[in-house]
Amino acid sequence: MKINGHTLIEMGFRSGKWFNDAIEHINTNELEGEELTNYLEQFKSPPIIDIHEEPIPFALNIRAENELEESNVTSVVDTMNELMKTPTLVNGAIMPDACPTGGTGTIPVGGIAVAKNAIHPGMHSADICCSVMLTDFGKIDPKLVLDAAHETTHFGPGGRSRDEQFRFPTDLLEEIEANYFLNDQRCISIARSHLGTQGDGNHFLFVGKSKATGNTMMITHHGSRGFGANLFSKGMKVAEQFRKELSPQTLKQNAWIPYETEEGKSYWEALQIVRSWTKLNHEVIHDSVLQKLEAEKENRYWNEHNFVFKDGDLFYHAKGATPLDAKFMPDITGPRLIPLNMAEPVLIVEGGTTEGNLGFAPHGAGRNMSRTQHRKTKIGQTDQEVFDEETAGLDVRFYSKEIDVTELPSAYKNAENVRNQMDEFGLGTVIDEVMPYGCIMAGDCQKNAPWKMKRRRKMEALRAKQSQGSSK
């Protein structure tokens, strides 16, 4: 008897690219009975994994302080409830700086999702290993540090030109070339050119003085740039292949790579390489400022707050959450860093694991509204007026020379509320504060972006041509 695709489906097989070749082989060789069963064994798919009917319970370390925050908290809880139906998840938590990002079911900023034997690329997102590093410059004038940093760092899209690039370590290059996810020319080129760059958005270079010692301290905030984004893109494609096979009901943004697979182990190794690159990315900026000032560092420490942390067979996806527990970062010494906004101190904290915090603290102040919503609250004021009002007494600079009002203090949650909720929910103890002197951010890089300038020149030329035509 000839078989077809319907026959295979009735036998319990899921449709796939292998159907045509298998059907031809079976019919050509007239396979039946045990021979047919043995041949089809190789095409058996693992059983479909259903999503949880009810969300896995998660810890709520956040409380709404006003009407605006009530809306934000409601959105965060709604998206976490959908997220926690993902079949791999066994635990979760929300931090006080939480805010939604993406559609319902997408892990919010300030969210932690614990998966068993699974890595979810969508739960660390494109800015892999977004992190902060502090260097203690001793008693050097903070203005000198900020000036030297402004000459050394690099904000905005793209990377450094070839003659401005930092030396790339041979051992790190060898690790990249040995990894399936990272070994392609585009990825390696970006890793080279983006080293020593800080990107845009909420990334910054902050200078201030320790409240405890009076020493000048520099703090940088950025992630893995295009290097990490490239890994994220590849990881999502592989995770989607597994999602279609293992759990089609799972939301696409929550697709996962099983850790026990070859792809899973290779992706985990790639994450560690990106982590090493990102730490180096901070170091080359800090070291170049020290070199420019002919100074020696007195202390240095760093931590990620957007990464995946492993503890046995559990993978903690921290989407904007600062790890407190040393088990997550065995190479880390010193306390952790929590920046709030450019007008507030950077908190230096210590802490441990509780049932509610899962070993994490907030990563910053977070937002209660989108950038677009925040801009609307400033209608009637110029960007310069808002800037002057919110940065009085501080040396705040935008690398692009264009003010980005969506990064000014009013764009973020009330810092005092976040600190109070850290105490309330046991999310780390503040042991020192870096009081603000000033900072550098990318600013509105798009305002005068090359493609926009080109379009403006084209429109101006067209208007000039039309004007000449009408005057004849």
N, C-alpha and C positions, 0 to 999 in steps of 0.2 A: 504494500500500500504506500502510495506517495504521501509525503507529509508536506505541510506548508507552515507559514508563520502562525496561523490560528492553532494548528496542532501543538506547537511548542508552547504557546500561551496557555492552552488548556492543560498542558503538562506542568504548569506552574512557573515557566520561565518568563523573565521580563524582556520585553523587546529591546534589541540592541543592534549595533553594527555587525555583530557576528552572525546574525540570523541567516543572511543570504548564503554565506560560505558554508555554514553548518548544514543548511537544508540541502544544498547541492551535494555535499559530501555524503549525507545520510542516504539521499535518494540514489546517488550514483553507486554506492556500495551496498544498497538495499539492507541497511542496518535495521535489526529488529530485536525485541526482547532485551536480553542482558547486554548484548553488544551495543544496542542503542543507548541503554541506561549508562553503561560505562563511558561511552563517548561523550554524552551530554554532561557528565559529572563535572567536567572542567569549566562549564559555563554556568554553574549554579551561582546565583547571587546571594549575598548575605541577606538575612531577613530584614524587612523594612523596620526602622526604628521610629515609633510614633512619638510625637511631642507629648509632654505632660498635659493631662486634662486640666489640672490646676497648677498655678505657679509654685515652684519651690519657695518656701519662706525665706525672706531676707531681712537683714537688720536695717532699721531706719534711724540713721544718726543725723537727723535734720528736723528742724521745726520752723514753720512759717512764722515770721515776725510781723508781717503786715499783709495787706490784700494782694499786693503784687507778688509776694513770695508764696502766697497760698496757691496762686495759679501755677507758679513754677513747680512747687512741690507736687501738686496734683499731676502735672504732666510727667514729672520724673517717676512718680509711683506707677502711673499708667504704663509707661514704657518699660519699667522694670518688671511689672507683672507679666507682660508679654514675653520679655526676654527670658524670664525664669521658667518658661514652659519649654525651653530648649532641652532636649533629652539628655545632653551630657552634663548639665549643670546640677550641682549638689548643694551650693550655698551662694550667698551674695550679700552685699551691703551697699548702702548709700551714704556718702559723706555730706557735711554741711554745705559744701561748695557745689553741690550737684546742680546740673542744668541739662535739659534735653538737647540732643543733637541728632538730626536725622528723623526718620519716621518712627512710629510707634513700634516698639520691639527692639530698637537700636540701643545699645548700652549707652547710658548718659555719661557726660563728663561728671566725674565724682562717683562713678559706679565701680563696683568690684563684682566679678562673676567667677565663681570657682567651678572648673570643669574637671571631670575625671578622665584621664588619659586622652585628652583632646586639646588641640590648640585652635583657637578661633581668630583668624587674622582680622576679621571685622571688629573684634573687641579690643584690639590695640590700635587699629586704624593706621593711616598712612604715616603719621608722625611718630614712628617707632622710637622708643627710648627718649621721648621728650624728658629733659632732665635739667638739673641745676648744679652749678659748681661754684664754690667759694674759695677765694684765695685771700689770706691775711697779709696785707702789705705793711704792717707795722704802723709807725707814726708818720708815714708820708702824707702830705697834703692831699685830700681827696680830689681837689681840682686837677692836680697834676696827673693823678691816676685816670680820671675821666678824659682829660685831654689826650693822654697817650693811648688810651683805649679807642678813642674816636679815630685816631690816625691808623690804628692797627686792625680793628674789626671790619666786618663786611656784612651789611644787611641788604635785603632785597632779593629779587629773583635771580636765578642763575648762579654761577660760581666765579671763582677768581680767574683772571687771565693767566696764561701759562707762566709768564715771568713773575707773577705774584703768588704762585702756589707754594704751599709748604712741602717739605720733603716727605714722601710717602714711605712708611716703614716696609721693608722687604718682607718681614715675617707676616705682616697683616695682609699684604698683597698675595702671598702664597696661600693663606687661609681662604681668601676670597676666591682664588682660582680653583681651589679644591672643592668648592661647594656648588652643588647642582643649581641652587636658586640664584647664586650671585655671579657665577662665572660666565659673563658675557661682556663684550667690549663696551657697550653703552653703560652698563652698571659700573664697570671699573673706571671709565672716564669720568663719570659723575662723582664717584668716590674721591678721585684725585682733585677735581676742580672745586667741589663743595667743601673740602676740608678747610676749616678756618672761616666758615660762613655761618650766619645766624638766621637767615630767612626773613620772614615778616610776621604779620599777625601780632600775637601777644608775646613774642620772643623779645628779650631785652638784655641789656648790659647795665647793671645797677651798681652804683658806688655809694657807700655810706660808712658810718662809724659804729663799731661795737659799743653797745650800751654798757657792757661790763668792763671792757678794757680801754676804750677810746681809740683802738686801732682802726685804720682804714681798711675796708674790705670791699672786694669786687666780686660780684655774682653775675654769672651768665645763665641765660635760660634759652635753650633751643634743643632740637632733636636731631634726627639723623638725616634731615634734608632729603634730597632726591635719591640718595643711596637707600635709605629706608623705605621711601615711597615706592621705589622699584621692586623691593622685596615684597611689600604689601600687595602690590598689583599681581605679582606672580602667585603669591600665597592664596589670594582670593580665587584665582582661576582653578588652582588645584583643589581648594576646599569645595568649590562649586561642583566639581566632578564627583567628589565623595558625597556631597549632599544629594545629588540626583540619584545616586545609587543606594545610599544608606537611609536617607530621611528626607524625602521630597516635601514633607509638610513643614520642615524647618524653614524659617525665614531666610532668604538669600544672604542677608547681612550677617546671619549667625551660623553660616556654614562652617564646618570644622575639618581639620586634618587629623585623623587618628594618630596618636603618638607612636603606637606600636609599629606603624608602617615605615617603610624606607623613606617615604616622603615626609612623614612626621618627624623622624629623627634628623633628617637633613634640614628641615625648616627650623627646628629647635637650634641646631648648630648655626644656621644662618642668623637667627636672632642674636645669638651670643657674639657673632662677628660684628653685627651692626652695633651692638652695645659697646664693643671695644672701640669701634670707629668713632662713635659718638663721644665717648669719654676723651679720646684723643682730640676730637674736634674742639671740646672745651679747653683742653690743656694747651693746644698750640696758641690759642688766643690769649690765655692767661700768661703763658710763658713769654710771648712776644711783648706784652705790656711790661712785664718785669724786666725784660732785656732792654727795652727802650728807656726805662727809668734807672737802669743799672742797679736794680734792687734784688733782694733775695726774699723768697716767700717765708713767712713765719709759720703758716699752717695752710692746709688745703683739705677740703672734703667735698663729696658730691653724692647725689642720689638721683635715680630715675623716679618719675611719677607717671609714666605712661608706658607700661611694659607688661610682659607675662613672666610671672615668677613661679618656680617649680618647687614643690615640697612633696617628695615621694611620687605618687601617681596623680597628685592634684596640681592643676595649673590655675594660678590666680591671675586673672586678667584685670589689671588695674587701669582703668581708663581715666587718668587724671586722679591718682590717689598715691600718697607718699607712703612707702613701706617703712614701718617702724621695727618690725621683727628682724633681727640679724640673720635668721635662717634664710631669708629671701635674698640676701646680698652678702655672701661669705667673704667677699674681698673688700667690703666697706668698713672703714674705721671712722669714728667720729659721729656726731649727731646728724640730724636731717634738716633740710631747709624747706621752709614754706613761705614763698612770696605772696603778698596780698595785692597791693597796687603800687604805682610809682610814688605815691605820697605817704605810704605806710611802711613801717619797718618790715624787713624780711625776718621771719621767726626762725630761730634755731631751736630745735626740739629733740626730745628723747621720749621713748615710750616702749611699751610692750604689747603683747597680744591679749585681747579680751574676747569674750563670746560675741560682743557686738561689733568691735572694730576689725576683727579677722586679721589683726596685725598691721593695720593701715591708719593713716591720718589724712586730712584734706591735702590738696596740692596747691591751694591758693584761695582766692575769694570767690571765684566763679561769677556767673552772670544770672540776672533775673530776667533779662530781655535780650532779644537779638540785636545785632549791630544796627539794623535798619530801624527797629523800634527806638533804640537809644538816640539815633540821629533826629528822629521826629520830636523827641523831648527837648531838643536844642533849637527848634525853629524860632527865629526871631533874634538869635545871637549868631555872630560870626564865629568861625572856628578860632580865630585869634582871641576873641573875647572869652570864649569858653576855656581856652588854653591858659590865658592870663589868670583867670579866676581860680582854676583848679590846680595850678602848679606854682602858685605864688611862693617865693622863697626857695624854690628848687631849681637846679640846673638841668632842665629836661631838653633833650635834643632829638630831632627826628633826622635820621640818616638821609632820607630822600628830600629833606628840607620842606616837606609838606606835612602839616598837622593831621594826625588821625584822631579825631575826637572820640572814636569808638574804643580807644585804648586809654583814655583819661580816667581818673578815679571814679567819676559818676557812672561809668559804664559797668562797674562791677558791684557785687553785693557789698553791703555794709561790713567793713572789716571787723568792727567790734562785735557784731553779731556772730560772725564766723568764729572768732576767738572764744566767745562765751559758750558757743555750742561745742567747741573742742573740749572745754572744761566739763561741760554738762555730760557729754557722752564718753568721756575718757579717751580722747583721741590725741594723746601726746602731751608732754609737759614742756612749756617754753623755758629754756635755760639761758637764753640771751636773745637780743634783738639787734639787727643792723639798722640803725636809724638813717633815713634817707638823706643823701646829699644831692644826688642827681642820677639821671639814667639816659641811655640811648635806646631808641627803638627805630624800627624801619620807617614808620610813618606811612602816609598814603602813597605807596609805590605806584599805584595805578593811575594817579592823577596826571602824571607826566610820563607815563610809560611810552616807550618808543613807538608802539603801534598806535597809541592814541595821538601822539604828536604828529605822526604821519597822516592820520585821518584828518586832524585839524588843519594841517597845511593843505591837504587836498581840498577840503571844504572851503578854506579861505581863497584858494586859487580859483575854485569854481565860482564863488561869489564875486570875486574881482572880475572874472571874465563876463559874468552876467551883467555886472554893473557897467562895464565898458560897452557892452552891446546895447544896453538901454539908453546910454548917453549919446549914441550916434543919431 
